[in-house]
Amino acid sequence: MFIAIAGTRCSGKTSLENYLIDQHGFTSIRLLHTHPSSQVVGIDALSDSPTYTNHNSDSSHERHRSTSSRHTHMSFLVLTNNELESPLVSPLVPVNSSRKPPLYFGSASDILDYTTRHWRTDFVTDSLTLRRDIAPFFIRPWFMLVGVDAPVMMRFGRSNSSNLEDFVRDDDELVYGVDSPNANTITASRSSTQSQAQPFPLSELTDATKLSIINAFPSIPTFHAHLDKLDLLDPTRLRPSWDTYFMTLATLAAQRSNCMKRRVGAILVRDNRILATGYNGTSRGLKNCNEGGCPLCNDPAASLQCICLHAEENAILEAGRERVGRNAVLYSNTCPCLKCTIIIIQAGVKEVVYELSYKVDEESAKRFAEAGVKLRKHTPTPLPMFSDQGEISAKIVRFPEGPRTAGVV
């Protein structure tokens, strides 16, 4: 696992990094230009053999890169050291410390090369702060970006700043790019080359974080206790569980809904294979509900019945009784209503998983229990989605918890 930490000033980024290093054996990774040192020990990323150089000259890095025709790009890993004869000890770590010394690299691409070759090792860094540096990591299955923040006044109290106005001004520049000569609003119309060349305001990282931590704790021990509960090393943070995978797809299907009352999506699954999807709205060939197709949804006072199909109905109708077979599971972003509950039971579905509650949850649960259908709730972790350039290509919108009202589909 490779965890990159991004956060506001004095929010606890260093405390989080130290926690991962001391409690879970992570190795710290840093960029050379952010942590200068007089002498460095270089290690060829492909052969892991040591070489020696002075990092103050950029050209010195190139002289130690391999010229082998088999490897056109070599990564450059460095360990800081004051004594070249002792390359295993970093001056940033006491000699009697059991902590692994930090690994220093000349560029983000070198970090990517090395961590790819050593992907079974756990690494952590807070050095990846530019869009062009961090973008290639998003598509790696072992990479996770963690955001850290804290209330402004708590962060000001932790800082060495004596002027709150100056602290807030500097913080705004870091978070939003305010007063920065490179500050720009990044839109889809801008070229990827242009957008990646700009500094990456923290506000642009919000949708990219797998986990956002609010460090409003009064001490480091209480913060670490909270991190223990979060279980940062849970493998489902890198690869979602089946429940989260299917529930996220159900939520995505709900965005296709045309019902005026509520967006609902459903996924019918058997043996972890998708049989059908569905979302609520009017039947095929009829005018969409959001175009006035359903009189009741558009006018709750109307005396006519709702003609919208429910998401669960759509999925079951699409699959058909024969395809449902045995041991089918239905994922719905909302607990089924009584009408859909009866249809689900009749179709032979054996388990129903939902995220949001509905006004008749208890009644639906009674019918499911009577019929031997398992009903359970699952709230997935939001999953950012990325393009092959590391840009956020989509955002799964999660709908708020809340009961449906009369006439709501």
DRENLUMVEX-750653 format. One line per field, with one value per residue (C-alpha): x, y, z; residue number from 0; residue in three letters. Coordinates in pm, whole numbers, plus 50000, padded with zeros to 5 digits. Layout:
N
X	X; ...
Y	Y; ...
Z	Z; ...
num	NUM; ...
residuo	ALA; ...
This chain:
409
X	50000; 50117; 49940; 49982; 49875; 49732; 49599; 49584; 49855; 49891; 49607; 49810; 49976; 50305; 50124; 49944; 50269; 50444; 50152; 50180; 50558; 50570; 50253; 50234; 50592; 50542; 50846; 50849; 50907; 51013; 51116; 51471; 51381; 51149; 51407; 51759; 52072; 52443; 52516; 52294; 52331; 52160; 52015; 51940; 51565; 51598; 51907; 51884; 52262; 52405; 52570; 52703; 52649; 52593; 52228; 52294; 52357; 52068; 52313; 52473; 52151; 52172; 52535; 52432; 52140; 52193; 52273; 52169; 51964; 51730; 51612; 51545; 51416; 51576; 51438; 51666; 51622; 51835; 51897; 52023; 52359; 52641; 52892; 52914; 53082; 52761; 52479; 52224; 52182; 51986; 52073; 51699; 51667; 51860; 52117; 51942; 51598; 51416; 51231; 51313; 51501; 51310; 51371; 51453; 51384; 51469; 51125; 50769; 50823; 51110; 50877; 50624; 50889; 51019; 50685; 50558; 50853; 50805; 50426; 50408; 50592; 50397; 50498; 50372; 50445; 50330; 50557; 50317; 50151; 50142; 49879; 50136; 50310; 50011; 49793; 49975; 49932; 49552; 49517; 49750; 49555; 49784; 49765; 49538; 49514; 49415; 49299; 49356; 49192; 49105; 48912; 49091; 49127; 49272; 49523; 49613; 49675; 49908; 50103; 50387; 50199; 50117; 49874; 49544; 49478; 49812; 49750; 49406; 49540; 49818; 49569; 49334; 49619; 49704; 49345; 49198; 49495; 49385; 49648; 49860; 49997; 49918; 49568; 49314; 48976; 49030; 48751; 48691; 48753; 49114; 49376; 49519; 49869; 49770; 49576; 49844; 50110; 49935; 49982; 49711; 49494; 49374; 49014; 49069; 49168; 48840; 48681; 49007; 49057; 48963; 48941; 48903; 49006; 48906; 49169; 48984; 49148; 49320; 49625; 49827; 49730; 49359; 49420; 49606; 49323; 49085; 49317; 49310; 48932; 48948; 49164; 49353; 49503; 49164; 49210; 48858; 48982; 49186; 48947; 48578; 48385; 48113; 47847; 48009; 48068; 47707; 47558; 47769; 47635; 47280; 47340; 47481; 47174; 46954; 47098; 46919; 46583; 46326; 46082; 45988; 45966; 46284; 46579; 46603; 46833; 46855; 47100; 46998; 47291; 47351; 47686; 47840; 47736; 47497; 47171; 46994; 46974; 46675; 46571; 46233; 46032; 45756; 45731; 45905; 45738; 45558; 45647; 45908; 45783; 45997; 45831; 45481; 45427; 45302; 45011; 45050; 45425; 45381; 45074; 45042; 44683; 44577; 44333; 44502; 44735; 45111; 45212; 45587; 45765; 45988; 46360; 46324; 46037; 46238; 46538; 46324; 46122; 46443; 46593; 46281; 46184; 46406; 46720; 46665; 46698; 46826; 47035; 46983; 47062; 46895; 47085; 46877; 46992; 46654; 46470; 46190; 45831; 45559; 45463; 45818; 45864; 45586; 45730; 46079; 45947; 45748; 46050; 46250; 46515; 46687; 46855; 46796; 47064; 46974; 47139; 46866; 46562; 46197; 45881; 45763; 46095; 45942; 45648; 45876; 46110; 45819; 45717; 46074; 46128; 45805; 45910; 46266; 46430; 46731; 46721; 47022; 47154; 47492; 47639; 47929; 48232; 48215; 48442; 48613; 48649; 48949; 49044; 49370; 49525; 49447; 49172; 48839; 48610; 48291; 48144; 47887; 47632; 47505; 47147; 47053; 46881; 46513; 46167; 45958; 45632; 45291; 45291; 45670; 45802
Y	50000; 50352; 50629; 50991; 51251; 51588; 51841; 52190; 52350; 52207; 51960; 51657; 51533; 51462; 51292; 51067; 50984; 50905; 50685; 50477; 50451; 50367; 50161; 49983; 49975; 50206; 50357; 50732; 50857; 51213; 51424; 51560; 51919; 51937; 51789; 51907; 51747; 51793; 51439; 51158; 50792; 50684; 50340; 50220; 50144; 49840; 49675; 49828; 49873; 50181; 50471; 50794; 51153; 51510; 51600; 51974; 51927; 51803; 51670; 51446; 51240; 51168; 51054; 50769; 50650; 50322; 50340; 49980; 49932; 49702; 49976; 50313; 50470; 50419; 50540; 50720; 50645; 50820; 50787; 51100; 51050; 51263; 50977; 50814; 50510; 50430; 50435; 50257; 50536; 50855; 51165; 51226; 50907; 50845; 50565; 50367; 50408; 50105; 50329; 50275; 50569; 50778; 50717; 51024; 51051; 51303; 51312; 51186; 50955; 50793; 50735; 50578; 50348; 50234; 50184; 49989; 49751; 49723; 49736; 49479; 49723; 49988; 50348; 50688; 51042; 51401; 51523; 51475; 51818; 51899; 51781; 51664; 51461; 51293; 51222; 50905; 50740; 50748; 50455; 50232; 49973; 50003; 50384; 50578; 50953; 51050; 51401; 51558; 51873; 52037; 52344; 52669; 52788; 52454; 52465; 52825; 52721; 52444; 52679; 52917; 53205; 53502; 53666; 53494; 53706; 53608; 53243; 53245; 53428; 53172; 52892; 53026; 53037; 52675; 52550; 52764; 52914; 53263; 53530; 53267; 53373; 53023; 53004; 52889; 52727; 52385; 52289; 52002; 52235; 52292; 52067; 51802; 51936; 52283; 52172; 51931; 52203; 52410; 52370; 52147; 52346; 52127; 52207; 52020; 51707; 51668; 51421; 51231; 51129; 50777; 50889; 51232; 51268; 51557; 51592; 51790; 51589; 51762; 51536; 51301; 50988; 51059; 51119; 50789; 50612; 50746; 50621; 50276; 50271; 50383; 50081; 50256; 49928; 49769; 49618; 49724; 50082; 49991; 49736; 49767; 49471; 49312; 49494; 49833; 49753; 49659; 49931; 50192; 50059; 50080; 50443; 50509; 50346; 50575; 50875; 50749; 50783; 51016; 51004; 51343; 51213; 51023; 50861; 50487; 50233; 49855; 49582; 49215; 48982; 48606; 48453; 48802; 48839; 49113; 48983; 49314; 49677; 49903; 50251; 50409; 50597; 50551; 50241; 50206; 50408; 50642; 51004; 51033; 51123; 51437; 51540; 51511; 51140; 51047; 51264; 51171; 51235; 51573; 51665; 51489; 51619; 51428; 51139; 50916; 50635; 50652; 50483; 50483; 50150; 50104; 50031; 49686; 49601; 49711; 49497; 49185; 49234; 49277; 48958; 48741; 48465; 48202; 48415; 48507; 48140; 48054; 48258; 48590; 48910; 49245; 49567; 49883; 50223; 50251; 49992; 49839; 49950; 49693; 49662; 49581; 49356; 49126; 49122; 49045; 48755; 48619; 48640; 48412; 48662; 48530; 48845; 49222; 49480; 49848; 50178; 50435; 50385; 50410; 50485; 50120; 49952; 49760; 49631; 49528; 49357; 49155; 49027; 48941; 48755; 48560; 48456; 48367; 48654; 48809; 49189; 49397; 49751; 49846; 50197; 50198; 50422; 50678; 50578; 50843; 50739; 50836; 50852; 50709; 51055; 51047; 51308; 51261; 51140; 51088; 51133; 50895; 51121; 50974; 51058; 51181; 50956; 51036; 50883; 50895; 51087; 50977; 50913; 50895; 50613
Z	50000; 49920; 50113; 50009; 50265; 50166; 50409; 50546; 50760; 51111; 51052; 51163; 50843; 51022; 51311; 51063; 50884; 51213; 51315; 50998; 51035; 51405; 51443; 51108; 50976; 50678; 50507; 50452; 50098; 50022; 49728; 49737; 49658; 49958; 50203; 50102; 50245; 50186; 50079; 49956; 49885; 49565; 49496; 49146; 49147; 48922; 49070; 49421; 49410; 49589; 49410; 49561; 49458; 49577; 49514; 49478; 49107; 48894; 48635; 48895; 48905; 48536; 48556; 48784; 48575; 48395; 48025; 47967; 47650; 47836; 48072; 47912; 48236; 48573; 48903; 49148; 49518; 49774; 50147; 50322; 50496; 50633; 50621; 50277; 50432; 50622; 50364; 50584; 50839; 50776; 50979; 51021; 51227; 51552; 51531; 51804; 51645; 51506; 51257; 50892; 50739; 50486; 50117; 49906; 49533; 49267; 49106; 49134; 48837; 49028; 49320; 49084; 48935; 49271; 49445; 49144; 49172; 49549; 49562; 49843; 50073; 50263; 50188; 50301; 50177; 50208; 49926; 49634; 49615; 49241; 48996; 48745; 49019; 49179; 48872; 48752; 49092; 49093; 48855; 49057; 49261; 49565; 49595; 49831; 49886; 50240; 50326; 50668; 50802; 51132; 51253; 51167; 51526; 51635; 51351; 51434; 51795; 51678; 51452; 51533; 51374; 51595; 51355; 51278; 50969; 50815; 50899; 50733; 50427; 50381; 50440; 50172; 49924; 49998; 49984; 49705; 49527; 49629; 49556; 49383; 49039; 48913; 49058; 48801; 48790; 48638; 48400; 48163; 47868; 47966; 47820; 48050; 47991; 48102; 48409; 48527; 48503; 48769; 49146; 49287; 49533; 49815; 49724; 49397; 49589; 49777; 49532; 49488; 49849; 49946; 50308; 50469; 50833; 51060; 51332; 51597; 51873; 52168; 52168; 51951; 52154; 52105; 51735; 51708; 51891; 51627; 51351; 51510; 51478; 51115; 51024; 50743; 50623; 50553; 50203; 50102; 50101; 49794; 49642; 49735; 49873; 49660; 49863; 49806; 49439; 49367; 49587; 49407; 49074; 49212; 49308; 48961; 48802; 49012; 48830; 48517; 48694; 48542; 48835; 48974; 49332; 49407; 49232; 49298; 49133; 49164; 49060; 49045; 49108; 49120; 49216; 49205; 48842; 48734; 48588; 48530; 48634; 48685; 48785; 48853; 48594; 48341; 48120; 47786; 47512; 47751; 47816; 48093; 48439; 48445; 48119; 48267; 48191; 48539; 48663; 49031; 49053; 48888; 49091; 49430; 49458; 49144; 49193; 48935; 49040; 48990; 48664; 48729; 48749; 49052; 49012; 49168; 48933; 48634; 48727; 48788; 48470; 48274; 48415; 48404; 48645; 48480; 48491; 48854; 48948; 49292; 49534; 49355; 49548; 49479; 49560; 49587; 49702; 49885; 50094; 49880; 49932; 50008; 49642; 49539; 49840; 49717; 49364; 49495; 49702; 49409; 49177; 49410; 49521; 49835; 49970; 49952; 50035; 50062; 50166; 50238; 50458; 50351; 50549; 50545; 50627; 50919; 50714; 50429; 50675; 50820; 50475; 50381; 50709; 50664; 50314; 50421; 50229; 50403; 50433; 50538; 50515; 50367; 50347; 50102; 50110; 49828; 49542; 49327; 48963; 48751; 48386; 48253; 48311; 48680; 48642; 48817; 48539; 48739; 49082; 49228; 49395; 49721; 49807; 50156; 50406; 50450; 50428; 50114; 50134; 50013; 49643; 49618; 49405
num	0; 1; 2; 3; 4; 5; 6; 7; 8; 9; 10; 11; 12; 13; 14; 15; 16; 17; 18; 19; 20; 21; 22; 23; 24; 25; 26; 27; 28; 29; 30; 31; 32; 33; 34; 35; 36; 37; 38; 39; 40; 41; 42; 43; 44; 45; 46; 47; 48; 49; 50; 51; 52; 53; 54; 55; 56; 57; 58; 59; 60; 61; 62; 63; 64; 65; 66; 67; 68; 69; 70; 71; 72; 73; 74; 75; 76; 77; 78; 79; 80; 81; 82; 83; 84; 85; 86; 87; 88; 89; 90; 91; 92; 93; 94; 95; 96; 97; 98; 99; 100; 101; 102; 103; 104; 105; 106; 107; 108; 109; 110; 111; 112; 113; 114; 115; 116; 117; 118; 119; 120; 121; 122; 123; 124; 125; 126; 127; 128; 129; 130; 131; 132; 133; 134; 135; 136; 137; 138; 139; 140; 141; 142; 143; 144; 145; 146; 147; 148; 149; 150; 151; 152; 153; 154; 155; 156; 157; 158; 159; 160; 161; 162; 163; 164; 165; 166; 167; 168; 169; 170; 171; 172; 173; 174; 175; 176; 177; 178; 179; 180; 181; 182; 183; 184; 185; 186; 187; 188; 189; 190; 191; 192; 193; 194; 195; 196; 197; 198; 199; 200; 201; 202; 203; 204; 205; 206; 207; 208; 209; 210; 211; 212; 213; 214; 215; 216; 217; 218; 219; 220; 221; 222; 223; 224; 225; 226; 227; 228; 229; 230; 231; 232; 233; 234; 235; 236; 237; 238; 239; 240; 241; 242; 243; 244; 245; 246; 247; 248; 249; 250; 251; 252; 253; 254; 255; 256; 257; 258; 259; 260; 261; 262; 263; 264; 265; 266; 267; 268; 269; 270; 271; 272; 273; 274; 275; 276; 277; 278; 279; 280; 281; 282; 283; 284; 285; 286; 287; 288; 289; 290; 291; 292; 293; 294; 295; 296; 297; 298; 299; 300; 301; 302; 303; 304; 305; 306; 307; 308; 309; 310; 311; 312; 313; 314; 315; 316; 317; 318; 319; 320; 321; 322; 323; 324; 325; 326; 327; 328; 329; 330; 331; 332; 333; 334; 335; 336; 337; 338; 339; 340; 341; 342; 343; 344; 345; 346; 347; 348; 349; 350; 351; 352; 353; 354; 355; 356; 357; 358; 359; 360; 361; 362; 363; 364; 365; 366; 367; 368; 369; 370; 371; 372; 373; 374; 375; 376; 377; 378; 379; 380; 381; 382; 383; 384; 385; 386; 387; 388; 389; 390; 391; 392; 393; 394; 395; 396; 397; 398; 399; 400; 401; 402; 403; 404; 405; 406; 407; 408
residuo	MET; PHE; ILE; ALA; ILE; ALA; GLY; THR; ARG; CYS; SER; GLY; LYS; THR; SER; LEU; GLU; ASN; TYR; LEU; ILE; ASP; GLN; HIS; GLY; PHE; THR; SER; ILE; ARG; LEU; LEU; HIS; THR; HIS; PRO; SER; SER; GLN; VAL; VAL; GLY; ILE; ASP; ALA; LEU; SER; ASP; SER; PRO; THR; TYR; THR; ASN; HIS; ASN; SER; ASP; SER; SER; HIS; GLU; ARG; HIS; ARG; SER; THR; SER; SER; ARG; HIS; THR; HIS; MET; SER; PHE; LEU; VAL; LEU; THR; ASN; ASN; GLU; LEU; GLU; SER; PRO; LEU; VAL; SER; PRO; LEU; VAL; PRO; VAL; ASN; SER; SER; ARG; LYS; PRO; PRO; LEU; TYR; PHE; GLY; SER; ALA; SER; ASP; ILE; LEU; ASP; TYR; THR; THR; ARG; HIS; TRP; ARG; THR; ASP; PHE; VAL; THR; ASP; SER; LEU; THR; LEU; ARG; ARG; ASP; ILE; ALA; PRO; PHE; PHE; ILE; ARG; PRO; TRP; PHE; MET; LEU; VAL; GLY; VAL; ASP; ALA; PRO; VAL; MET; MET; ARG; PHE; GLY; ARG; SER; ASN; SER; SER; ASN; LEU; GLU; ASP; PHE; VAL; ARG; ASP; ASP; ASP; GLU; LEU; VAL; TYR; GLY; VAL; ASP; SER; PRO; ASN; ALA; ASN; THR; ILE; THR; ALA; SER; ARG; SER; SER; THR; GLN; SER; GLN; ALA; GLN; PRO; PHE; PRO; LEU; SER; GLU; LEU; THR; ASP; ALA; THR; LYS; LEU; SER; ILE; ILE; ASN; ALA; PHE; PRO; SER; ILE; PRO; THR; PHE; HIS; ALA; HIS; LEU; ASP; LYS; LEU; ASP; LEU; LEU; ASP; PRO; THR; ARG; LEU; ARG; PRO; SER; TRP; ASP; THR; TYR; PHE; MET; THR; LEU; ALA; THR; LEU; ALA; ALA; GLN; ARG; SER; ASN; CYS; MET; LYS; ARG; ARG; VAL; GLY; ALA; ILE; LEU; VAL; ARG; ASP; ASN; ARG; ILE; LEU; ALA; THR; GLY; TYR; ASN; GLY; THR; SER; ARG; GLY; LEU; LYS; ASN; CYS; ASN; GLU; GLY; GLY; CYS; PRO; LEU; CYS; ASN; ASP; PRO; ALA; ALA; SER; LEU; GLN; CYS; ILE; CYS; LEU; HIS; ALA; GLU; GLU; ASN; ALA; ILE; LEU; GLU; ALA; GLY; ARG; GLU; ARG; VAL; GLY; ARG; ASN; ALA; VAL; LEU; TYR; SER; ASN; THR; CYS; PRO; CYS; LEU; LYS; CYS; THR; ILE; ILE; ILE; ILE; GLN; ALA; GLY; VAL; LYS; GLU; VAL; VAL; TYR; GLU; LEU; SER; TYR; LYS; VAL; ASP; GLU; GLU; SER; ALA; LYS; ARG; PHE; ALA; GLU; ALA; GLY; VAL; LYS; LEU; ARG; LYS; HIS; THR; PRO; THR; PRO; LEU; PRO; MET; PHE; SER; ASP; GLN; GLY; GLU; ILE; SER; ALA; LYS; ILE; VAL; ARG; PHE; PRO; GLU; GLY; PRO; ARG; THR; ALA; GLY; VAL; VAL
